[in-house]
Amino acid sequence: RHRAACQKLWGLLLEKGHITLGSYAGWYAVRDEAFHTETELVDGKAPSGAPVEWVEEPSYFFNLSEWQQPLLDFYEANPGFVGPESRFNEVKSFVRGGLRDLSVSRASFSWGVPVPGDDAHVMYVWLDALTNYITATGWPTDGEYGDAEGYEMRWPADLHMVGKDILRFHAVYWPAFLMAAGLPLPKRVFAHGWWTNEGEKISKSLGNAIDPNDLADEFGLDQMRYFLMREVPFGNDGDFSRQAMIHRMNSDLANDLGNLSQRVLSMIFKNCDGVMPALPAEPRDEDAALLASADAMLDAVRAQIDLQAFHEALRVIWQVVSDANRYVDNTAPWGLKKTDPPRMQEVLAVLAEVIRQVAILVQPVMPEATSKMLAQLGVPDNARGFDTIGGALRLPAGHVIDKPEPVFPRYIVEEA
């Protein structure tokens, strides 16, 4: 199936005059599967540090040089095509610097997709690999494996998520191939950064690799995901440290969200006989303000997610968590038990609704912890979708909750 798609794309490029036979001589990094010019080498190696070897062989070339201006015009018309912006600037600078025709076949080995009509060549791995994106959608739609409905539904892709080291292939070569073949381009390419360990590059030679399984065992998988999504702007390089991880766990999770949920549910269990109270029929200004903040989260979070700004999406949510904790301090529901029990119930109901919306929005990052939170609130499995928040629905009253258990215990650092 994939071979058919690759050969179809090759045929389109050849038919339109974008592929010609020539001879290649230059540096090639086997590990990166990438060609490099002399000026791109760093201390005799590829920019990634991979060793290079001199290659001279017959090769088919894609006329990439002719796509410099069309690519620049496309970037200008689509300012959100590559994220983050700093990476997009790098891409545009590379293209403005001039593009050379790209070798798209190898004749020195036989492993790969054969070039149609020339069995002495196999396709360059990146032409083959990038085509996977449309192979999976059912393209070509007129072939043996074609799926016109699937292709129309899945392509063009809303997003390609790639490592920053392979951005050039996705933001320069792939769009050029698609333009030349007359196929739609993906809507956005986002390049994520790399993690360092306590300020040092992670490498085998330094022996400082971090095993994510060990992190999950020690800190919890949800906690690890939260840290990775919250600590560093997505797209930037980020530094991992145990101290930063523990701080996020204890500050954001245990103190802010965990303490809020535990306090509110414990008061409902103890002071309301475990019966979920009803929201106020006529909310006071402070109630309405907090509920409005909670209702506004959905659109604000979606806007940030669309930009792959996951840290900002979580910041929006934690601002509401902070507002809710301030609301608890201002209303002091523990004191209302004696002075104004009906008002206490209203306050607790408002807080329970806010916690429900927070838990639902945080599900993609911390599914296990939020599942426990929603279960403690009495929210059924079929009422945990995004379509139930943002003011669409409210937490119903009258059901009985069990005694709550802490969801985010503090991480205690043992004394040496």
N, C-alpha and C positions, 0 to 999 in steps of 0.2 A: 504493500500500500504506500509506504513512504518512498520507496524507489520510484514508483509511478509518479508521485507528486514532484519529486526532485527532477525527474526527467521531463516532465511536463513544463516546469518552470524554465529549465534549461532550453527546451525547445522554443518557448516564447521569446526568451532573450536572444537566442540565435536567429530566429525568424525575423526579429525586429532590428537585427544588425548590431546588437550590443555585445556580442561575444565573437572574438576572432582568435585565430591560432598564431602563437608567436613563441618566443623563448624567454625563460625567466632565469635571472642570475641575481642572487641576493642572499641575505641572512634569514634563516628560518629557525624559530624556537619550537622544537618538537613538543615540549611540555605545554606551551600556551597555544600551540597550533596556530601560530601567527607569523607573518612576514614582517621584517623590520628593515628600515633603511640604515645606512651607516650612521647618520646623524641621530637616530633614535637610540642607538646602543649606549649603555652606561657601563663604563669599565669593561667593554667587550662583551656585555651580556644584554639580554632584553631588559626593558624597563622594569619588568617584574622580578628580575634577578635570575631568570631561567637562562641556561646556556643556549647559544645559537650555533648553527652550523651553516657553512656556505653551500648553497644549492644552485646548480646549473642544470636545467632540463627544459625540454619542450613544454609549453603550457598554453592553455587557453586563457584569454584575458577578457575581463568585463570592462567596458569603457567608462570606468568610474570618473575619469577626468571630465567627461562631458556632463556630469551631474552636479558639479560644484554649484553653479548658479541656481538650478532648480531646487537643490537642497536648501540653499540660503534663502531663496524666496519662500519655500515651505516653512522654514523656521520663523521667518518674519510674519507670515500669515497665521502661524500657530504658536504663539509665545508660551503656551503651556505644554508643548510637546515633550520636553525633557525636564525632569526634576531631579534634584533640587536645582535652583537657578545657577548656582556656582558650577555645577556639572554641565549645564546647558551652555554656559559661556565657554567652557573648555571645548565642547563639541563645535561650536560656531567658529572658535579661533582655529581649530584644526582644519576645518573645511575652508575657511578663508585663506589659510596658508597654502592652498593648492592641493589638488587630489591627483594621484597617479593611477593609471589603469591597474586593476587588481587581478592578480593571478587567481584563477578559479578552478584549476585542475592540477593534478600531480600525475607524473608518469613513472616515478621511481618506486612505487609500490602498487599493489593491486587491491588492497583492502579499501572498500568504499563503494559508493554508488557509481556504476560505470557511466561514462559520458556517452550519450546516445550517438551511435554511428561511429564511435572511435573507442574501441575496447582497450587501446593502449593507455587511456587516461581514466582516472577516477576524479570525481568532483572534490574540490577543496572543501574541507570539513565544515567551514562556516556557511558556505552556500547550502550544503546538505543540512546542517544542524538547524539553521534559521528557518528552513522550509518546514520543519516540524510543526511550527506554530499553525500553519494553514493545513498541513496534512491532517492534524487532529480535528479540524473543523469539518472535514469532508470534501476538501478541495483536492484535485479538480472535480467539479461537480458532474462532468460528462464522462468520467472514467469508470472503470470496473468497480472502484470503491467509492464512487461519488455519493455525496449526501447534500443535495442542494438546500434542503430545509435546514440541516445542521450548519452548513456554511453561512447561510443568511442570518441565522440566529447568533452565531458565535464570532463572526468576523465582520468588520474589524474589531480587534480586541480593545477593550477599554483601557487596559494597562499591561505593559510588560514590566515585571519587577526583576531587575538584574543587579549583579555586583558592579561596582564602579570600574573594575578592571576590564570588563567586557562591554562597556558602554559604547565604545566606538563601533563595534560590530552591530549593535542594535539601533543606534541613533544615526549612523552614517551608511554603512553597507546595506543593511536590511531595508531601510527606506528607499535607497537607490535601486536595489533589485526590484522592489515592488513597483516603484514608479516606472521603471523600464519595462516591466511586464504588463503594466496597465492594471495593477491590482490595488485595492485600497490599503492605506497605511494604518497601523495601529494608532489609537488616539493619544496615547501617552506612554512614555518610557521613563521609569524611575530607577535611579542608581543608588543603591544603599551603600553605606560605608563599611568600615572594618572596625573590629574591636581590638583594643590593646589591653594588656594586663598590667595594672599598677604602673601605667605610663610607658611600658615597654611593648614593642611589637611581639606578637605571639608567633613563636617559631619552634620547630623541633630542636634546632641547635641551642636555643636558650633554655629548653626544657621547661617552658612556662605555659604550655598548652593547658587549657581549662576544659575539663570533661563536663559537658552539660548534664550528664546523668548524675555525676557526683553533686553538682549544684542543686539539682532537683531533689536528690535524696536529703541533702542537708537543709535547704531552705524551703522546699516545696516548689512544685512545678508552676503553680499559679503565681507565686511570689516572684519567681525568676522571670516569668513572662512580663509581669508588671514592671519590674525593674528595667528590663531591656527596652520596653516600649516607652517608658516614662523618663528615664534618666537622661537620654541624649536625643537631640533633634534627629529624627529619622532621615538618613541621607548623609549625615556627618559621621566621621570616625568617632568612636566612643571609647572611653576607658572604663574597664571593669575593675572594681576594687571591692573587697569584702566589706570594708567600712561603709562604702556608699550603699551597698546592697542591704546591709543591716539597718542603716539609717532609714532607707525607704520603707523597709518592712515595719519598723517600729513607729516611725512618724506617720506615714501616709496610711498604712494598712491597720496596724494595731491601735494607734492613738486616734486617728481621724475617723476612718470608716468603721473599723471593728468596734471601737468604743461607742460610737453613735448607735450602731445597730444593737449592740448588747444592752446599752442603757435603756433604749426605747422599748425593746421587746421585754426586757425584765420588768419594767414598770407596768406594761400591759398585762403581763402574766401575774404580777403581784397585786396591782391596784385595780385591775379591771376583771379579776377572776379569770384571766386568760381569754376574755372575749374581745375580739377586735372592735374598737370603738368606731363610731361613725364620724365622717368629716363634718365640720360645722355647716349648717344650712346657710348661715350668713357669716362668711369668714371675716375676721378682723383684718385690718390693713397688714399686720405682720404675717398673718396666715396667707393672705392672697399674694403677698410679695414673694414668700418662699415657694409657694406652689407655682407661681408664674416663672420663677427661676428654674424650677425643676422641669416644667413643661417646655421651656425654651432650649433645654439641653439637646434634645433630639436633632433639631435642625442645625444647631451649632456644631455638634459632634460630627454629623454627616458631612458638613462643609469641610471640616478639617480632615476627615478620613479620605475624602475625594482628592485632597492634596497630599495624601500620605503623611500628614503631620500628626502622627499618632500621639506624640507627646503633648501636642496642643489639645487634642481631643480629650485626653485624660486630665489635662489641666482644667478644662471647662467643667468636667464632672467633679473634680475635687474642689473647685470653687463652690459648687453647690453643697458639697459635703461640709465645707467650712461654714457656709451660710447656715446650714442646718444645725451645726454645733453651736453657733452663735445664738440661733433661735432658742435652742434648749437652755442656754445660760440666761437669756433674757426672760423667757417665760417661766423658768423654774418649775416644771410640772411636779416635781417631788413635793413642793410646798403647797401646790394646789389641791393635793389629796385631801387636806383638812379644810382649806379655805374656800375652794370652788371646784368640787369634783366634776361637774359637767364641763367646765373649762379645761380641766386636766385631760379629760377624754378627747376633747377637740384637738388639743395640742398634740397628744400622742397619735391621733389619727392622721394629722397633717404630716408628722414626722415619719410615720409608717409608709405613707404614700410616697414621700420623697425617697426613702430608702428603697422602696420597690422600683422606682424609676432608675435610680442609680445602679441597683443590682442588675437590672435588665440591660442597661447600656454597657456595663462592664463585662457581660458574659463572654464576648469574643476574646478577651484578654485573660480572664480568670474564671473559666467555666465551672470548675469544681467548687470553688468558694462561693460564687454567686448562686449556684444551685442550692447550696446549704442555706444561704440567706433567704432565698425566695421560698424554700420549703418551710423555714421557720416563720415566715410571714403568712403562710397558708396560701401561697399563689400556686395554682395547679400548673402542671407541665404545659398544658395547651394555652396558657395565658401569659407566656413569657416572651412573646415576640415584640419587635419594635412597633408593631401596629397597635399595641396596647398602651403606649406611653405618649407623651407630648400633649396630654390633655384629652386623648381619645377615650380613655377609660380611667376609672379610679379603682382603688383597692376597696372591695366590698366590705361591709361591716357584718358582725354577728357570728362569724366562725370562731372556733376556739383554737388557740395556739398552744403548743407544748412549751415547757420550760426551755428557754433558749440556751444554747451552748456557744461559747466563744468561737468565732470563725477565724480570727486572725490573732493568735496568741503572740505575745512579745517574744522576740528572739533574745535569749539571755546569753551574753558573752561570758564564758567560763573564765575564771581567774587562772592565770598561768601558775 
